[in-house]
Amino acid sequence: MQLRPLGDTGLTVSALGLGTMTFGEQNTEAEAHGQLDLAVAAGVNFIDTAEIYPVPPRAETQGLTERYIGTWLRQRGGRDRLILASKVAGPGAWIGYLRDGGNRLDRPNIAAALDGSLARLQTDYLDLYQLHWPDRETNFFGKLGYEHRPEDLSVPLLETLEALDQQVKAGKVRHIGLSNETPWGLMTFLRLAERHGLPRPVSIQNPYNLLNRTFEIGLAEAALREHCGLLAYSPLGFGVLSGKYLNGVRPPGARLTLFQRFSRYSNPEAERATTDYVALARRHGLDPAQMALAWVTSRPFVTSNIIGATTEAQLAHNLASLDLGLSDEVVAGIEAIHRGQPNPSP
């Protein structure tokens, strides 16, 4: 397993990280433990979760993912060999059950969220604590255009950063990161951290895959120059890039079969591009999913590629993508498809 620097922290994370948002919805506790065992045995040391997981988020299941990881940590030990990351949720009516619907990225909410995550995970600290999405109104979760709202009463970024600093000083968090953030947000957090002597974000977790390369437009340069690398999520576009959903196929038990809300990568333009990527992989004797994952992992601004699965067989298949090298011809083919159909699923 390749290890890569996590910003300037001195920590190294595995080039492939384990995403866990299926634990508690599509995966039982025993299945979650099996995936964790398999990933760690393969050299994965970076495990990513969030307080609202599993997904789709529901009041009845909220926190189960962290609980399953916590029972695994208690049984297996080895906490000091892992880089464990979680996230605090931003505001949203769709998670109105969380902290009575008053969750914001302010001091009381960050403190309450972190203490809840630590208790469920059965650990005293997190290596990385991330803001799951911005407190302010901006473009994330598939929204490409930005509509400015001067009346937006979001929590000031400095206040959020000071709240995170309090948790770092308390020893509950080692480092902080961002997620679903914009170029303005990333650079503003970095500027505030430098100006006020506060913790500096060391990573940014945004979607990135063959169907959504918008990270390259305004964030890739910042990630490299500021040593704030990408933790890429949805590298397979909810499994779409495996090709298993082409031509209207909906395999039993698959995410898009079970949950209609995951339609972001299923529009006609995305399906046409996926058809081309799958054909490219097969022309070169490659597995489409492994090609898509290997391409994400190979990008210079990617710190870790967060893979997920619902079965151990899928996870092993995805882990094997690390051994796949892409030829210049394959990369040229990927770029040609992208030029013809850029970012069909922003």
Secondary structure, 3 states (H helix, E strand, C coil): CCEEECCCCCCEEECEEEECCCECCCECHHHHHHHHHHHHHCCCCEEECCCCCCCCCCCCCCCHHHHHHHHHHHHHCCHHHCEEEEEECCCCHHHCCHHHHCCCCCHHHHHHHHHHHHHHHCCCCEEEEEECCCCCCCCCCCCCCCCCCCCCCCCCHHHHHHHHHHHHHCCCEEEEEEECCCHHHHHHHHHHHHHHCCCCCCEEECECECCECCHHHHCHHHHHHCCCEEEEECCCCCCHHHCCCHHHCCCCCCHHHHCCCCCCCCCHHHHHHHHHHHHHHHHCCCCHHHHHHHHHHHCCCEEEEEECCCCHHHHHHHHHHHHCCCCHHHHHHHHHHHHHCCCCCC
